[in-house]
Amino acid sequence: MGVRLSALLTPFVFLTAVFPMATAFAEEQGYAHHPKAEALIQEVVKKGVDEKRARELLSQARRQDKILESIARPAEHTMTWARYQKIFLQQERVDAGVAFARENQQELARAEAEYGVPREIILAIIGVETYYGRHKGTYRVLDALTTLGFDYPPRASFFRGQLVALMEMENQAHIDASEITGSYAGAMGLAQFIPTSYQAYAVDYDQDGVTDLVNSPADAIGSVANYFHRHHWQPGFPVAARARIEGQGYEALAEKGYKPSFSLATARKNGVVAVSCQDDTLGSEYCFDLADDTQVALLDLTGEKGHEFWMVTRNFYVITRYNHSELYAMAVLQLSRQLAHALEEDRS
């Protein structure tokens, strides 16, 4: 989805305590007469949206308190890796991915060739996001974006921007903004794109004249690949390796986050060494052998057996551009590996 929602979270109880009148107003009358509605209407009119339609959509929108509850407690920031991985790394999801791959074999091969993104990464994204279309979200996107755009102060401006894009998209993507459903953050379709990502990265991969991420697996596949390509995925470059730790020097490196910011040489000086693919003592497929000046980051995850140390590259960071969470990116990575093995067995 490409949105970091946790940085400015506001507890739900605070929101309802401070804005009780707004709550009742939005639940009963929609948002057409909200104090900030007129500015949004004039903005979308300048972008070519019919004024009557904009007012109609805002009047139909209803505040959803469950959305505010959900955004205050995203799973990526309330779970350990030990718990989070159990949600996505299941054989049933792998089997569903293999079935999806069989049905869309040509599109996956074309996207891999054109964009340089491995098919298993594309599959893993769609698998984590919507279980291959089984769970696209049940909230009206209109309700989600108005609730967050008008009643969630920490990110209100951002979500009003998404609402503007949603209204623009009615003609561009041939959707009904009053009906389409998605996640609590307003993400839509097989690939769960928020409206501005839909506008920026979605492609009409089946070339039927409509960019449809809701009903077209081909468009979803091409759009995910395009998203990664545009965020500078490096074809053939490793994503992550398990790491060995000596001493306490690693702590300062782990605190830097998941964006690569120091070299492998620096990591080694601080007692951190990535597992080499020449070293089969661990039997791990998560390994790499890269130049000392390669920029990396260090993750310290809490797995089922305690600390899991990982050295990650720029390609891992690219995965986090879809959802700004190291747990999310790790789930995508490991599901992709499971899918790669399953696809290989399926071909044999």
N, C-alpha and C positions, 0 to 999 in steps of 0.2 A: 504494500500500500504506500510505502514511502513517507510515513508521517510519524514523527516522534511525539507522542501524546503525554508522556510522563513528566517532561521537564517542568511544566507549569501546572501541575494538577492541583485542583481545589477540592477539598472534601465535600461530598454531596450534602452533608448536613449543614455546612456553611452556606452553600448555594441556596438551599430551601429556606434557611433562616433569614438571609439577607434579601431575597427576592420573592417573598410570599405572594405579593400582589401580582407580580409578573407571572408567577406560576398559574394562578387562577385565571388570569387574563388569557394566557396562551392556550390553556386547556379548553376554555369556553369559546373564544372568539378567533382563534388563530393568530397570525402575526401581521396581518395587513395594516393594522393600526398601531403597531409597535412604534415607539418614538424613533427608532433607527430604520424603520421600514422604508420610509419615503426616499432616503438617500440611496438605499439599495435599488429601489425601483428605478430611480433616475439613472443609476449606473448601468443597469441591464438594458434600459431603453436605448442608451447611447451605443450599446453593443449590438443593437438590432432586434432585441426581444420586444414583442408586442406588450405595451403597457397594461392593457386589459388582462392579458394572460399572466403577467407577473403578479398583478394584484390578486387574481384568482388563485394562483398557486399559494401565495402567502396566506390568504384567507382560509385555504384548505389545510394548511400545515398545523399540526398539533404538537405541543410540548410532550416529550416522553421522558418521564423521570428515570426510567430504567436505563436510558442512554447515559444520563448524567452519573448514575451509579456505576455503570460499566467503565466509563472513561476515567473514573477516579480510581479504579482497581484493575488495570490491564494485567492479564496473566503474565506477560513478559517481565513484569516488575514486582510480582508477588510470589513467584515460584522459583525454586532452585532448578538447576538443570536436571537433577534426578527426577523431579516430578514432571517438568515440562516435556522431556523427551518421550515419556510414556503416552502422551497425547497423540504424537505424530509418528512415532517409530513403531508401527504395528504391521504385522504381516497382511492384514486385511487392506491397509492403505497401499501397500506395495502391490498386492494383487490387483487392486483397482487401477493403479498406475500402469501396470502391464496391459490390462484390458484397454485402457484409454490409448496407450501407445499403439496397440494393434489397429485400433480404429482410425488413428491419425498418423500412420506411419510416414506417408509421403510428406505431410506438412511438417512433421518433426525433422525429417531429413533435410528438407529445404531450408528450414529456419536455422538448423545447425550449420549448413553450408554457407548460407548468406550472411549470418550474423556472428558466427564463430562461437556460439553458446552451446555447450553440450546438451543433447536432448534430455539427459537425466536431470540436469539442472532446471530446464523448462518444466519438465514433468513434476519435479519436486515442489516447485513454486505453486503450481496449480493444485497439487496434492495437499500441501499445507494450507493453502488459502481456502479452498472450497471442497476438498475431498473429491476432486474431478467433477465438480458441478453439483454434488449432492447437497452442499450447504452454502448457498450463495448469500444468505442473510435474510432475515424476516422483517426488518424494520423498513418502513418507507424511507427512502433516501431523503425525500423532501422533509419529513419529520426530523430525521437525524441532523440534517444540516441547519435547519432553522432552530432546533433546540440548542445546538452547540453554537450556532452563529449569533443567537440573541440572548441565551441564558447560560453561557459558559464563558465568563469574562477572561480567563487565562488565555484562551485561544479563539475568542469570538471573531476577531478580524480575519483570521485564517479561514474559519469555517464559513463566514459570510462570503469570502472569495470563492469557496467551493460551491456555495449556493448560486452565486452568479454564473459560474461555469455550468452548473446543472441546467439552469434555465437556457443558456446558450445552446446546450447540447440537444435540446428537443428536436431542432431541425437538423443539426449536424449528424447526430447518431440515430435519428429516427426513434427516439424513445419518448415515452409519456412520463414527464417528470412527476406527475401526481400519482403514478402507479408503481414505478420501478422500485424494487426492494434491494436491500443490501445490508451492510454491517452497521453497527452502532456509530461508526465514524464516517458513514456515507460512502464506503467502498462498494463497487458494483461488479457483477459478472463473474465468470469463471476465474479471471485473474485478479479480481478485487482491486480495480483501479479507482482512486478517488477522481472526481470530475476533472481537475486540472491535469492529472496524469493521463486521463483518457484523452484529453485534447492534445497533449504534448507527445504521447508515445504510442497510442493505439494505432494499429494499421489494418487496412482492409485486406487481409491476407488471402481470403478466398476470392477477392476481386468481383464481388457481386454488387458493388456500388454502395454498400453500407458497412461502416465499421461497427460491428456488433460483438461486443465482448460478453454479452449475456447468453446468446444462443449459438454462436459460431465458435466451435473449438479451434478452427483454423485461425480465426482472427485473434483468439486468446493466445495461441501458441506464437504467432508472429509478433504480437504485441509484447509479450514477456521477453522474447529474444531481442526485440528492438530496444526495450527498456534497459536491459543489461548492456547491450552494445553501446547505447548512448551514455551509459554511466562508466564506460571504458573497461569493460570486461576484457581480460587478456587471454585470448585463445591458447590453450595448451599449458597455461601457467598454473602451478599448484595453488591450492586454496588454504590448506592447513596441514600441520604436522603435530603429533604429540611431542611434548617437550620434557626433558629431564631437568630437574632443579637441584642445585647445590647451594647451601647457605641461604641467606636472607636478602641477597641483592635483588632477587626477582620482584620483591614487593613494590618497589618504586616503579618498575617497568609495568607491572600489572595495573597500577593505578592510572596509567596513561590512557586506558581505554582500548577499544578495538580498532581504532584507526592507526595503520602503520606509521610509526614515528621515530623508530630507531633501527639501527642495522643489526644484522645477525652477529657481526663482530662485537658490537656493544652488548648484545644479549649474552654472548659467551663470556665477556669480561665480568658480567654480573651473575654468572653461574647458571645461565639458561642455555640449553643446547637442544636444537630440534632433532628429532629422531631421523636418522639417515636411512635412506632406502637401501643402503648397503649393509645395514645392521638388521638382521632378521631375528634378533633375540627376543624382541617383543611381539613379533608376528603381526605387526600393525601395518595396515595399508595407508595409514595417515602419516606420511613421511615425505621429506623432500631433501634434495641436495642442491642448494642454491649458493650464489656468490656471496661473499662476506658483506658486501655493501648493499644487499637486498634489504629493503625496508620492510619491517614486520611489526606486529603487535603481540602482546602476551595476554592470554586469557587464563584466569584462575576460576574454573567452574566447580560447583559443588555437585559431584556425581554420586552414584549409588555407593561407591566405595570411598567417598571423601573427595579430596582435591583432584581435579583433572587439569593438567596444565597443557595449553595448546599454543603453538606459534602460528599466527595467521598472516596472510599476505593481503595485498591490495584486492585480490579477487574476493576474499572473504568480506572485505569492506564494501565491495560492490553489492553483495547480497544484502548487507544491512541498509542499503539505499532503498530497498523495497519495504523493509520494516526495520526501524532503527533499534534493533535489539540483538545482542550477541546470542541469546538463546534461540531466537528465531532463525538467525543465520546458521547456527550449528544444527538445528533441526533440518533445515533445507539441505545442508551439506550431507548429513548422515543419511537422510532419506534418499538423496540422489545416489549415494554409493550403493544402498540396498537395491535401488531401482536398476542401476547399471548391472549389478550381478544378476538380477532377475531377468532383465532383458537379454542378457547373454545366454542364460539357460533357456529362455523361451525360443531363441533362434537356433539352438543346437538340437 
